[in-house]
């Protein structure tokens, strides 16, 4: 049957025919080659029970990026060994110019998928265990992109240029609420989804409680769906309302009242709540209009964090205000934004402590 030719089955009774067919298909299943792609499909079906639609979508996109169209995805899982995996990892690092972070993600996929193959009893041992000790040798071939403070944060000069353009907008387009979101990002360092989901009821007794975030659901082949859910970490956090922040809220409230579209959410326009996508687009336009390099709302977040550390805030305080862990704070959000004059003063104070002053 597998060669496409018909074969007549001669048996005396119906029971004998059924018994023959059962044996035939059991043999077919036993002879069927289980590929890495088969194991991935099984692994993904299991993960769909545990993770969000957005995470599933990321898994699917990453599979296309790393595995689709390669010989590796069609390899017989029973024949897959340490050398196959190492060769594939090295080839992929070179082909896609992977960073260390992307490489770690790729290696993690292979390990998890092969663990799933062990659970499904396709293989008895995960060959990745023999690869793990050699990962450091492969990571040396990864390309690493190092970002400067100038690339990842906003300088005081850039902030003033942005604010000048935004103030002009408030005069020329008093009905446009979106530019206020940029001011809020610069004052608080909130995530873009948290800004889009902020409600007036979240502001009470001089405290802003960040408890919600806009989520974009990007299911494969589906129309994007926007919902308001919990924050990225699933936890609430509180931000004290400074004088400047209180002034911003007053101006937003007045503008929305004048236009007649003040609603549940702090940042609302004539079409209702302002979505994160609109905020991101506004930031891009304001950078262009102010003549500075393109920066994202996330650059505002890094800037606020770096400023906090620069004025003496501890890592735990900065992490608490921005809503992430201390490790993430140190690794991805803290940049040296101090000027040379400040550095000179610090060096002079160090010289004095070392008894090197004259």
N, C-alpha and C positions, 0 to 999 in steps of 0.2 A: 504493500500500500504506500510505503514511503517514497517509492520511485515513480509514483503517479499512475501505475498500471493497475487495472482491476484484477482481482483474484477471486475466483469462485470458491465459496466455502461449502463443502459437502459434509453434512453431519446428519445422523438419522433422526434426532429429536431436537426440539426447540431448546431444551435444557443444555444439550451438547453444544449447540451454536452459541448460546449465551456464555457457557464456560470458556469456549474458545476465544470469544471476543474479550472477555475479562482478562484472560492470560495474555492476549495480544497487546492490549492497551497497557497492562502492567509492564510488559517488556519494553514497550515504546517509552513509557515514563522513565524506566530505568536507564534506557539508552540516550535519553534526552540530555543535551549538553547544558549545564547551568553556567551561564556567563556572569561576569561582573555586573553587567547591566541588569540581569535578572535579580541579583542580590540587592542592587540599588533600589529597584522597584519595590521589592519586599520591605526593605529598610524604610523607604519613604512612606509606604502604606502604614507602617507601624508608627512612624513619627507624626503622621497626621492626627493621630489620636492624642498627642501630647503637646503639640506646639500650635502657635497661631497661624492663620492663613498667610500672613506676611512672611513668617519664617519659612513656611513651606514654599512660598514663591521664591524666596532667596535660595533655598536648596535646589529648586528646579533651574534657576538661572545659573547657579554655580556649576551644576552638572553639565549644562550646555557649554559653559566656558572651559571647564577642565577636561571633561571626559568625552563629550559627544564627537563622533567622527574619528576617534582614535582606535588603534588596535586593542588597547587596554580594555575598553568597554566590552569587547566581544571575546575576550580570552576565557578559556575554560577554567572555572574557579578551582577545579581540582588540580589543575596544572600550574596555577599561579604560585610563584615562589618569591623569595627575597630579591633575587636579581631582577625579576620583572618589575617589581614595585620600585626599586631604587632607580632603574633605568627610566621608568615612566616619570618619576619625580624630578629627576635631573633634566630630562627632555622638556618637561612642562615649565620648569623654572626658567629655562633658556628661551623657550618658545614664547612664553607670555611675559617674560621679564618680571617675574613675581618678586614682591617684597617679602621680607621675613614673615610679616603678619599674614599675608595671603598664602604663603607656603605652609605655614602652621595650620591654616584652615583646610587646605587641600589634604595634607597628611592626616588630619583629624577625620575627614570624610572617609578616607580609605580604611582607617582603623575601625571606625564605627560600622561601616558596611560589612567588613570582613568578620567583625564580632557577630553581626547579625547572621552571617552565613554559617558560623559555628552553631549558633542557637537553632538555626533551621536544619542543622545536621547535614549541610552540603559538604562541609569540610570538618575535620576533627580538631585542627589547630589553626589559629590565626597567624599566617606567615609574617604579619606586620611586627610581631614581637622580635623578630630578628633584624628588622629594619631600624627600629627605634634607637639602638645604640649608635647608629651611623648618621643620624639626622643632622648633627652638628657639622659634619663634613659637607652636607648638601646646602645647609643654610649659608655657608661661606660664599656660595655662588649666587645668592639672592641679591637683588638690587635694593638698596635702601635709600629712601628719599628723606632727606633731612630738611625740615622747614625752619626758616628764621622767624624771629619775632615780627619782623616787618611783613612777612607773608601771612602770618597766622593771626595777628592782632591788629588793632587800630591805634595809631599814635594819637597824641593829643591834637596835633595839627589836623589829622584826618577826621577826627571826631568833630572838631570845630567846623570844618568844611561841610561835613554831612549835616550838622545842625543848622548851618546857615541856609542850606538848600531847603531843608525841612521847614524852617521858619518862613521862608518865602512862599512855600506851598500853602502854609496855613493862611497866609494873607490872600494869595491868588485863588486858592481852591479851598475855601473854608468848609465845604461839604465833603472833602476827602479825609477820611479818618485813618486810612492805612499808614500814612507817614508817622502817626503817633506811636505805632507799634515799634518803630525803629528806636524812638526815644526810650520806650519802656525797656527794650532789649539792652540798651546801653546803661540804663539805670539799675537793672536787676540781674542781667545775665541769664534770663530764663530761656528755656528751649523754645523753638519756634512753635511747636505743637501746644505747649503750655500757654503761650501768648494768645493763640487762636481760641483756646478753650476757657480763658479767664472770664469769670462771671462777676457781676457787681456784688453778689452776695459773698464772694470770696474775700471781699475787703471789709473787714470789721475791726473796730477799736484799734486803729493804727497798725493793723497787721494784714498782710496779703497771704492767704493760705493757698498754696499751689497744690491742688488735689486732682486736677484733670488735665488731659492732653488730647489733642486731635490725633486720630489714627486714620491712616489711609490704607485701605485694604486693596491689595493689588493681585488678586487671584488670577492665575493664568487664564487668558481668554475671557476674562470677565471685566465689566465696566468698573471703574474705580468707585469705591464706596467710602464716604467720610463719616466717622463716628466720633463721639466724645467718650473717652474711657479714662481709666486711671493713668497716673504718670508712668514714665518709662520704668521706674523702679517699683511701681506699685505702692509707693509711700507718699504721704503728705509732707510738706515742709512749709515753714513759715518765714516770711521776709518782712522785716519792719519797714513801715512807710516813712521814708525820709521826707523832709520839707519839699525837696525838688520833686519827689514822686507824688506827693499829695497835690502839688501844683499841676502836675501832668494830668492826674485824674480829674481835677476840677475843669481843666481846659477841654478834656475829652467829653466830659458830661455836658458842658455848656454847648459845645459844637454839635453834639448829637441831639440835644434838646432843641436847638435852633433849627436844625434840619428836620426835626420830627421823626427821627428813627432810633431813638434810644430804646434798647431792648434788654434782654437778659444778659447778653454778653458785653463785656467792657468795650471791645473793639467791634463795632457794628456799623454797616453802611446802609445804603438804600436797598441793597439786596440781602440784608440780614448779616449774620455773622461773617467776619472776614476770615477766610481760610488761610492756612499756612502757606499754600502755594502763592497767594496774592502778596503775602508779607515778604516772601523770598524774592518775588519779582520786583516789588517796591524797593527792596534793599539794593538790587542790581541797578535799577534806574537811578537811584539817588547817588550811588557811587559814580556812575557815568556822568551825571549832571554836576557833581562836585569835583570831577577831574581827578579822582583817586583810583587806585587799582581796585578791581572788583573784589569785594569782601562779602562774606555771607553773614547771616544772623549768628551763626556759630562763632564767627570772629568776634562779635560783641561779647559772647559768652566767655571766650578765652581771655578777652581784654579785661573784663570785670574780675575774673579770677586772678589774673596776673597783677592787676592793680591792688586787689585785696592783699595778696602776698607781699606786694611792694611796700604797703603801708604798715605791715606788721602782723597781719592776720595769720593765725596758725593754719596748717593744712586742714585740720579737723573743722575749724570754723568756716573756711572757704568751701570745703566739700559739703558741709551742712547747708550753706546758703544756696549752692548750685545744684544740690541733689544728686551727688554721685559719691563713690568711695574715695578714700584718701589716696589709694593707689592710682586710680584713674586721674585724680586731680594732679598728682605729681607727674604722671607719665604723659598726659595728653592736653593739659590745660594751663600749665604753668610755664611762662616764658619770661626771660629777662627783659623787662621793658624800662629799666632804670637808665637814665642818661649818663653821659660821661662825667658831668659835674657831681652827680650823686656818687658815682663810683670813686671819683677822686677824693671826696670827703670820707668815704668809707676806708679807703687806703690810708689816708692821713691819720685817721683814728687808729687803724691797725698799727701803723708805724709807731705811734705814741705808746701803745700798749706793749710793743716789742722793745721800747727804749731806744728807738732809732731817730727820734726827733732831735733837732739841734736848737 
